[in-house]
Amino acid sequence: MFWDKLKPTEAPPRAEAVDVEGETIAVRWADGKRSEVPARRLRLDCPCAACIDEWTGAPLLDPQRVPADVRPVAMEAVGNYAVQIRWSDGHETGIYTWRQLRSYAPGEAAWAPRRTRASE
């Protein structure tokens, strides 16, 4: 049933810190794991409606329009589930869930964001 797919599943462990280290965004988790992702890759993985088609999951963002040296200029917590990043290229609508950020830790691909309804 569709509604069953909307129920929350197990959440990743709590994030203790999110830092920018050179060209890398690093998240330190309460269980000792660490997610590291190059800033440009995270920008290209933006899940917002301007970057990903909400119904098909198809990418809308042209990677050639994202500068090689893109970096976060500000980050803010969004409730208890995500962080919003403002990027040096002016983009600021992406909300990166802890689930998505956890998926960048070694061996943690199971935390990758779920697909949209239309792509299932």
Sequence and secondary structure as in RCSB ss.txt:
>XXXX:A:sequence
MFWDKLKPTEAPPRAEAVDVEGETIAVRWADGKRSEVPARRLRLDCPCAACIDEWTGAPLLDPQRVPADVRPVAM
EAVGNYAVQIRWSDGHETGIYTWRQLRSYAPGEAAWAPRRTRASE
>XXXX:A:secstr
 HHHHHS       EEEEEEETTEEEEEETTS EEEEEHHHHHHT  STTTB TTT  B   GGGS TT  EEEE
EEETTTEEEEEETTS    EEEHHHHHTTSTT GGGS    TTT 
